[in-house]
Structure formats: C-alpha cells, structure tokens
Amino acid sequence: MSAIEELALEFAKLPGIGRKTAMRLTYHLLKQPPEASKRLAGALATLSERVHPCGTCGNLTETATCAICTDPRRDASLLCVVEDASDISAIERSGEFRGTYHVLGGRLSPLDGVGPDDLAVEPLKRRVAMGDVREVIVATNPSLEGDATAVWLQRELAASGVSVTRIARGLPVGGDLEYADVVTIAQALSARRVMA
C-alpha cells in the first residue's frame, strides 16, 4: 500500500470522513510545506500522550482532575450523566448548566456488544453513594439506546434515594412542525409548560 493510500485510509476512519474527503485531505497535506505535516503529526502525538480521562468524572483533560471538577463555583450536588466527553462541550456551550458531569463512555447497545460492564456505572454509583449528589440528570442521546440507558440508570440508582431526571426533548428553535418526526412532536407536547 502506498503512503498516500495509507494516510487516506487512516483519515477515512474518522467520523464523517468518507473515502473522497480522506483523499482530498491527503492531497491537501501533500501541497503544504513539509513543516505543516510535521506540526500536524506532532500535535497528534502530543494529544495522545497528554490527554486522558479525568480521574473523577471521565472528561478529557491534561491534568489529573479536569477544570470542571476542580471549579469551586460548580454545584457538585447536580451531576449530569453523558455518553461521551464531547457531550460536555455541547452542554457547556449553552451556558445553562453549572453542575458537574459523569461520562459513561458510551450507551447500552447489545447489538454492538456494549453492555452494562462496558460503561462507567460503578464510579457513578460510588459518587452518588458519597452523599453529595442530590440530583442525577441523565443526558444520554434521544435514541433507542440512549433511552434504554437512561431507564437502566434510573433503576440502578433508585435505591440510592437520589433524584434521577432526564433532559427534555422537543422541537429545535427555527424548526417547522411539518418536518418534525412524531416522537419529537410527542416529546415536545408532553414536556410543555405554562406560559407566563
């Protein structure tokens, strides 16, 4: 296999990158000065050497404990459970959540071979058992697997006495009803609230 094919094959393994885009990226790098490719390779090597999961929540960090877990302004009694560390960025961009997080590392998906033992549930149970958490907000994706994971987590945490809630779902801002699927419309209706 040629070096061009080998790099294109690696690019194609990335999410959202197909074979054509992988080849385009490869040829783009070949047009750049050699230093640009070396900087990219160095950044990738540094990333894999320095970034690791937070020892408390599983978020990605370069320190032993992430900035969110060490921030004294965060409400440690609110714990938002997400599937992946990338979900934290999405929630943080909203600026609405000031609690802490717990990364499961995936969602239940028997067809893909992902079961309860493959998720970071025991560390979650230990955090809840410490007694500082009053509410666990389950923010798994609105999919069959995400919903199954949410229901399973609620059952697993039921004996702890902590409140377990699920993020609401509904119509996006600027969305049209006629293009929304029936599940989204049903969720939007069931999560309705009084207009003030």
N, C-alpha and C positions, 0 to 999 in steps of 0.2 A: 504494500500500500504506500502511495506517495505521501510526502509530508503535507501536501495540500489536502488530500483526501482525509488524512488522519485528523488534521485540525478541524476540517468541516464536520467530520463525524462527531468530534467532541462538542462542537458548537450545537449540533443538531440534538444533543442530549439535553440541552437546556429547555426549560418550559417556554412554549410559544415560538420556538425556533424550528422551522422546517428545513428541509434539505436545501432549498433555493436560498433562503436567508442565510443559512450556515455558509454556503459557498460565497455569497455576497460579502459576508463579514471576513472570511478568509482572504478574499482578493483585496478587500479594503486594507487589511493589515499589510499585505504584500506591497501595496502602493506607498505605505508610510515609511519614514526613515527607520532603520533597524532599532534605533533607540526607543521608538514608540512601542514596538513589540516587546522589547526588553522591560520597559516600565510596566506594561500590562502583565507580563509574566511575573515580575517582581511583586506587583500588587496582589496577584492571585496567590502567590506563595506566602506572602505576609498575612493575607486573610486567613488562610488555612492554619497558619502557625499561631496566630494571636487571638482569633475569635473562638469562643467556646460558650456553652450554656452557663447561665448564672446558676450558682450553687443553691439559690433559694427558689427562684421561680422558673428557670429554664429559658429565660430571654437570652438573646445573643449579646455577648459583652466581651470586652478585652480585660476586664478585671474579675476578681473572684465573685463579687456580687454586683449586679447591674445598678445603674444610676437610679432607676425607679425604686428598687428595693431599699436603697440607702437614703432616699429622699425623705427627710422628716416631715415634709409638708403633705405627703401622701397619706391617705386614710387606710391603714393596714387592716381595718375591720371589714373593708369591702374588697373582695377577691374576685377578679374577673378571670374565668377559665376560657382559654382559647385553644384552638387546634395547633397552630404554628406560631413561631415568634414573629413572622411577618404580619400576623393579625394584630399584634400590639401596635405596630406603626399605624395601621388604619384607624384604630380606636383613638390613639393619641392625637392624630391629625384633627379629630373632631373637637378636641379641647374640652370635652364634657365630662370625662371620667378622671377622678383624682384618687382612685384607689390603687390597689396593686394587682398583679397578674399571676397566673399559673399556666404554663404551657404544657399541654398534654402530649405533644409530639405526634399528633395525628388524630384520627377518629376511628371508631369501630367500623370495620369493613370486612366481614367474614369472607366475601368473595375475593378480596385482595390478601387474605391471610392475616388481617390485623385484628387481634383480639384484645381483651382487657389487659393481659400481661404485657402487651406491646406499648401501652400508654403509661404516662407518669401519673398514675392514680394514687399509688401508695404515698408518694411525697405530698400529694394534695390532702389525703386523709390525715397525715401527720400534722400538716399546717393547720387544718381545721381543729384537730384534737388539742392543739396547744391552747385553744380557748380565746384567741384574739380576734377571730373572724366571726362576724355577726351575719354576713350575707355572702353567698357564693352566686355570682352572676354567670350563668352558662352562656357563652358567646360562640358556640360552635356554628358552623355554616348551616344555612337553611336548606339542607339536603336530606335525603332519606337517612344517610349515615350520620349526619350531624344531629338530626332529631333523635335517632336511636341512641347516640352517645349521650345526649342531654338527658333523656329519660333514664338511661342506665346510671348516669352520675347522680341524678336525683335520688334514685333508690339506694345507691351506695352511701350517700351522705345523710339519708333520712334519720338514722339512729343518732347522729351527732347533735341533732336539735338546731342546727344552723339553718337559716332561711336560704332556700335554693330557688333562684329566679332564672328566667330565660329572657334573652333580649327579644324585643318586639320585632315584628316583621310587617311590612306594608309596602305601599307604593312609593317609589322614589320621587323626589322633587322634580317637577317638569315632566313626569311620566303621564301617559294617557291611559285611561281605564280600558279603552278598546284593545290596547296591545298587551295588557297585563294578563298573566295566567290566572286560572281560577283559584289556585292555592294562595297566591299573593293577595287577591281580592278578598278571599275569605279571612286571611290573617289580618288584613287592614280593617275589615269590619269588626272582627272580634276584639281587636286592640283599640277600638275607638274610645275617645274620651270626650267629656263635656267641654263645649266651647265657652270660654269665659268672656 
